[in-house]
Amino acid sequence: MLLRNILFGSLLALTVIAPTWSHAAETTALYGDSTLVVRDRFSDEIVGSGPDLVFIPGLASSRATWKATADRLKAHYRLHLIQLAGFAGEPVRGNASGDFLVPTAEAIDAYLVEQHLTPATVIGHSLGGTTALYLAEHHGDHLKKILVVDALPFFAMTMMGPAATVDGVKPYADRIRASTQSAPNADQMIAHLVTAPADRAMVVDWGKASDPGAVNRAIADDMTLDLRPGLMSIAVPMTLLYPDNAPNGAPKDMANTAYQAAFAPVPHKTLIRIDNSMHFIMLDQPAQFDAALDAFLKN
């Protein structure tokens, strides 16, 4: 129950900070020497040279999620730093209405094919990890391998446990989809996502710069997208990094049980617990994250 409360509180935190979105949003790049490709549902900042790697950030998050990783890898890889339309100051464009998650995933897949990036190596955090899982199930022939950073195959499990169903969570998801209301104590909730105060402030700022409608519809989509039935069909290798949530007071064996059970049907998987971390593993424990990512890339 503790782990489920932590995970659901993380999602709620990103819900409640979004309604202060500024309409002065614009697509921005992290590097002066990069190429910026803007599409209807996302943008891609391309930097570096070498084999291609695709990075997808999470809910209401910026491509800056991967900034330290990109700084380290861009001399050896060509990095594709995705940012989803409507998140963290990215103009909402094609995500201004309707479904969010699946159409965006399909748009990313079409882009990978168009740009001859297949079979692609995809690294996704949170909602980006869900996107990677979706691609692995529906377009596995377009992928080489995926690294999922703290995502579940059915987010409603954080509310209802392993017995969660789409029908059971749909009424709550529908309320979130229709809501633009904020709630108090967002900063306290973000404290359950990331450890360092400066990183917390950065994540809060990303949420404030996100379009509330896009965030709410993305959450509702995530809550009602059940990828569990297709896990056993994933043919590409998958590595999952998951936090122990020890800074939130969770016992290590609780995290092991939850994530290992959730991904048990995946045939070709490596599960790695990152100790003393919360949801933003790459910010909380950069050295452990780097080591796991390097091992993933070498295999």
C-alpha positions as CSV (number, residue, x, y, z in Angstrom):
1,M,0.0,0.0,0.0
2,L,2.8,2.4,0.8
3,L,4.4,2.0,-2.6
4,R,1.1,2.4,-4.3
5,N,0.4,5.6,-2.4
6,I,3.9,7.0,-3.3
7,L,3.4,6.2,-7.0
8,F,-0.1,7.6,-7.2
9,G,0.9,10.7,-5.2
10,S,3.6,11.3,-7.8
11,L,1.0,11.3,-10.6
12,L,-1.2,13.6,-8.6
13,A,1.6,16.0,-8.0
14,L,2.1,16.5,-11.7
15,T,-1.7,17.0,-12.1
16,V,-2.0,19.8,-9.6
17,I,0.9,21.9,-10.7
18,A,-0.1,22.2,-14.4
19,P,-2.9,24.8,-14.4
20,T,-0.5,27.8,-14.2
21,W,0.5,27.2,-17.8
22,S,1.8,30.2,-19.7
23,H,0.5,30.7,-23.2
24,A,3.9,32.2,-24.2
25,A,5.2,28.7,-24.8
26,E,7.8,28.0,-27.4
27,T,9.9,25.1,-28.6
28,T,13.4,25.4,-27.1
29,A,16.7,23.6,-27.5
30,L,19.3,22.7,-24.8
31,Y,22.3,23.0,-27.1
32,G,23.5,25.8,-29.5
33,D,24.9,23.3,-32.0
34,S,21.9,21.0,-32.2
35,T,19.2,20.5,-34.9
36,L,15.6,21.0,-33.8
37,V,12.9,19.1,-35.6
38,V,9.3,20.2,-34.8
39,R,6.4,17.9,-35.4
40,D,2.7,18.1,-34.5
41,R,2.9,16.1,-31.3
42,F,6.5,16.4,-30.3
43,S,9.8,18.0,-31.1
44,D,13.2,16.3,-31.5
45,E,16.5,18.0,-30.5
46,I,19.3,16.1,-32.3
47,V,22.8,16.5,-31.0
48,G,26.1,14.5,-31.1
49,S,27.4,11.9,-33.6
50,G,27.4,8.2,-33.6
51,P,24.7,5.5,-33.2
52,D,21.2,6.9,-32.7
53,L,19.6,6.9,-29.3
54,V,16.0,8.1,-28.7
55,F,15.1,9.6,-25.3
56,I,11.5,10.3,-24.2
57,P,10.8,12.2,-21.0
58,G,7.8,11.7,-18.7
59,L,4.6,13.5,-17.8
60,A,4.8,17.3,-17.8
61,S,8.6,16.9,-18.2
62,S,11.2,18.6,-20.3
63,R,13.9,17.0,-22.5
64,A,16.2,18.5,-19.9
65,T,15.4,15.4,-17.9
66,W,18.2,13.9,-20.0
67,K,20.6,16.9,-20.0
68,A,23.4,15.3,-17.8
69,T,23.1,12.1,-19.8
70,A,23.3,14.0,-23.1
71,D,26.3,15.9,-21.9
72,R,28.1,12.6,-21.2
73,L,27.0,10.7,-24.3
74,K,26.9,13.2,-27.2
75,A,30.5,12.7,-28.1
76,H,29.8,9.0,-28.9
77,Y,26.1,8.9,-29.9
78,R,23.7,10.9,-32.0
79,L,21.0,11.7,-29.4
80,H,17.3,12.4,-30.2
81,L,15.9,14.3,-27.2
82,I,12.2,14.2,-27.6
83,Q,9.8,16.7,-25.9
84,L,6.1,16.1,-26.1
85,A,3.8,18.9,-27.3
86,G,2.1,20.6,-24.3
87,F,4.7,19.7,-21.8
88,A,7.3,21.9,-20.0
89,G,6.8,24.9,-22.3
90,E,6.5,23.0,-25.6
91,P,3.5,24.4,-27.6
92,V,0.6,22.1,-27.4
93,R,0.0,21.9,-31.2
94,G,-1.5,18.5,-32.1
95,N,-2.1,17.6,-28.4
96,A,-4.5,20.4,-27.8
97,S,-7.5,18.1,-27.8
98,G,-8.5,14.4,-28.0
99,D,-6.4,11.4,-27.0
100,F,-2.8,12.1,-26.1
101,L,-0.8,9.0,-25.3
102,V,-1.4,6.6,-28.2
103,P,-1.5,9.2,-31.0
104,T,1.8,10.6,-29.7
105,A,3.4,7.2,-29.5
106,E,2.2,6.5,-33.1
107,A,3.6,9.8,-34.3
108,I,7.0,9.0,-32.7
109,D,7.0,5.6,-34.4
110,A,6.1,7.1,-37.8
111,Y,9.0,9.6,-37.3
112,L,11.5,6.8,-36.4
113,V,10.5,5.0,-39.6
114,E,10.6,8.2,-41.8
115,Q,14.0,9.2,-40.5
116,H,15.5,5.7,-40.9
117,L,16.2,5.4,-37.2
118,T,14.8,1.8,-37.0
119,P,15.5,-0.5,-35.4
120,A,15.7,2.1,-32.7
121,T,17.1,2.1,-29.2
122,V,14.5,3.9,-27.1
123,I,15.0,5.2,-23.5
124,G,11.8,6.4,-21.7
125,H,11.1,7.8,-18.3
126,S,7.6,7.5,-16.6
127,L,5.1,8.3,-19.4
128,G,8.0,8.0,-21.8
129,G,8.6,4.5,-20.5
130,T,5.0,3.7,-21.1
131,T,5.4,5.0,-24.6
132,A,8.4,2.7,-25.1
133,L,6.4,-0.3,-23.8
134,Y,3.6,0.6,-26.2
135,L,6.0,0.7,-29.1
136,A,7.5,-2.6,-28.1
137,E,4.1,-4.2,-28.1
138,H,2.7,-2.6,-31.3
139,H,5.8,-1.9,-33.4
140,G,8.4,-4.2,-32.0
141,D,10.0,-4.7,-35.5
142,H,10.9,-1.0,-35.4
143,L,12.9,-1.3,-32.2
144,K,16.3,-2.8,-31.3
145,K,15.8,-2.6,-27.5
146,I,14.2,-0.4,-24.8
147,L,15.2,1.0,-21.5
148,V,12.1,1.8,-19.2
149,V,12.8,4.1,-16.3
150,D,10.1,3.7,-13.6
151,A,7.0,3.0,-15.5
152,L,4.3,0.3,-15.1
153,P,2.4,-1.6,-17.8
154,F,-0.9,-0.3,-16.2
155,F,-0.7,2.7,-14.1
156,A,-4.1,2.0,-12.4
157,M,-2.2,-0.7,-10.5
158,T,-0.9,2.1,-8.3
159,M,-4.5,2.9,-7.2
160,M,-6.1,-0.5,-7.2
161,G,-3.3,-3.1,-7.1
162,P,-2.8,-6.1,-9.4
163,A,-6.6,-6.6,-9.7
164,A,-7.0,-3.1,-11.4
165,T,-9.2,-3.0,-14.5
166,V,-9.9,-0.3,-17.1
167,D,-13.6,-0.3,-16.2
168,G,-12.7,0.2,-12.5
169,V,-10.5,3.2,-13.1
170,K,-12.3,4.8,-16.0
171,P,-14.7,7.0,-13.9
172,Y,-11.7,8.5,-12.0
173,A,-9.8,9.0,-15.3
174,D,-12.8,10.7,-16.9
175,R,-12.9,13.2,-14.1
176,I,-9.2,14.0,-14.5
177,R,-9.6,14.3,-18.3
178,A,-12.3,16.9,-17.8
179,S,-10.6,18.8,-14.9
180,T,-8.5,21.9,-15.0
181,Q,-8.6,22.5,-11.3
182,S,-5.5,22.8,-9.1
183,A,-5.0,21.4,-5.6
184,P,-2.8,22.6,-2.7
185,N,0.6,21.3,-1.6
186,A,2.0,20.5,-5.0
187,D,5.6,21.2,-3.7
188,Q,5.1,18.7,-0.9
189,M,3.9,16.1,-3.4
190,I,6.9,16.7,-5.7
191,A,9.1,15.9,-2.8
192,H,8.0,12.3,-3.3
193,L,9.4,12.4,-6.9
194,V,12.9,13.7,-6.5
195,T,15.3,14.2,-3.7
196,A,17.4,17.4,-4.1
197,P,15.6,20.7,-3.6
198,A,17.0,22.2,-6.8
199,D,15.7,19.2,-8.8
200,R,12.3,19.5,-7.1
201,A,12.2,23.2,-8.1
202,M,13.1,22.3,-11.7
203,V,10.3,19.6,-11.9
204,V,7.8,22.1,-10.4
205,D,8.7,24.6,-13.1
206,W,8.2,22.1,-15.8
207,G,4.8,21.4,-14.5
208,K,3.9,25.0,-14.3
209,A,5.0,25.5,-17.9
210,S,2.8,22.6,-19.1
211,D,-0.6,22.9,-20.7
212,P,-3.2,21.7,-18.1
213,G,-5.5,20.1,-20.7
214,A,-2.7,18.1,-22.3
215,V,-1.4,16.9,-18.9
216,N,-4.8,15.8,-17.7
217,R,-5.6,14.0,-20.9
218,A,-2.2,12.3,-20.8
219,I,-2.9,11.2,-17.3
220,A,-6.3,9.9,-18.1
221,D,-4.9,8.0,-21.1
222,D,-2.1,6.5,-19.0
223,M,-4.6,5.4,-16.3
224,T,-6.8,3.6,-18.9
225,L,-4.1,2.1,-21.1
226,D,-3.6,-1.5,-20.0
227,L,-0.5,-3.0,-21.6
228,R,-0.4,-6.1,-19.4
229,P,-2.0,-8.4,-22.0
230,G,0.7,-7.7,-24.5
231,L,3.8,-8.0,-22.3
232,M,4.4,-11.6,-23.2
233,S,4.5,-10.7,-26.9
234,I,7.4,-8.2,-26.5
235,A,10.2,-9.7,-28.6
236,V,12.8,-6.9,-28.1
237,P,15.1,-6.9,-25.0
238,M,13.8,-4.7,-22.2
239,T,15.7,-3.2,-19.3
240,L,13.7,-1.7,-16.4
241,L,15.2,0.6,-13.9
242,Y,13.0,1.1,-10.8
243,P,13.6,3.0,-7.6
244,D,13.6,1.5,-4.1
245,N,11.8,4.7,-2.9
246,A,13.8,4.4,0.4
247,P,13.8,8.2,0.7
248,N,10.0,7.9,0.9
249,G,10.2,5.3,3.6
250,A,9.5,2.2,1.4
251,P,11.3,-1.1,2.2
252,K,13.5,-2.4,-0.6
253,D,11.6,-5.7,-0.8
254,M,8.4,-3.8,-1.4
255,A,9.7,-2.3,-4.6
256,N,11.2,-5.7,-5.7
257,T,7.9,-7.4,-5.3
258,A,5.8,-4.8,-7.1
259,Y,8.0,-4.3,-10.2
260,Q,9.0,-7.9,-10.6
261,A,5.4,-9.1,-10.5
262,A,4.2,-6.4,-12.9
263,F,6.8,-7.3,-15.5
264,A,7.0,-11.0,-15.0
265,P,5.4,-11.9,-18.4
266,V,8.1,-10.0,-20.4
267,P,10.3,-12.7,-22.0
268,H,13.6,-10.9,-22.5
269,K,14.0,-8.5,-19.5
270,T,16.6,-7.2,-17.1
271,L,15.3,-5.5,-13.9
272,I,17.6,-3.3,-11.9
273,R,16.7,-1.6,-8.6
274,I,18.3,1.8,-8.1
275,D,18.9,2.2,-4.4
276,N,18.2,5.5,-2.5
277,S,16.2,6.9,-5.4
278,M,12.7,8.1,-6.1
279,H,10.8,8.5,-9.4
280,F,13.5,10.7,-11.2
281,I,16.2,8.1,-10.9
282,M,18.6,9.9,-13.3
283,L,18.5,13.0,-11.0
284,D,18.6,11.2,-7.6
285,Q,21.3,8.7,-8.4
286,P,23.2,9.8,-11.6
287,A,26.1,7.5,-11.1
288,Q,23.9,4.4,-10.6
289,F,21.8,5.5,-13.6
290,D,24.9,6.1,-15.8
291,A,26.2,2.6,-15.0
292,A,22.9,0.9,-15.7
293,L,22.5,2.9,-19.0
294,D,26.0,2.0,-20.1
295,A,25.4,-1.7,-19.4
296,F,22.2,-1.5,-21.4
297,L,23.9,0.2,-24.3
298,K,26.7,-2.4,-24.4
299,N,24.4,-5.4,-24.5
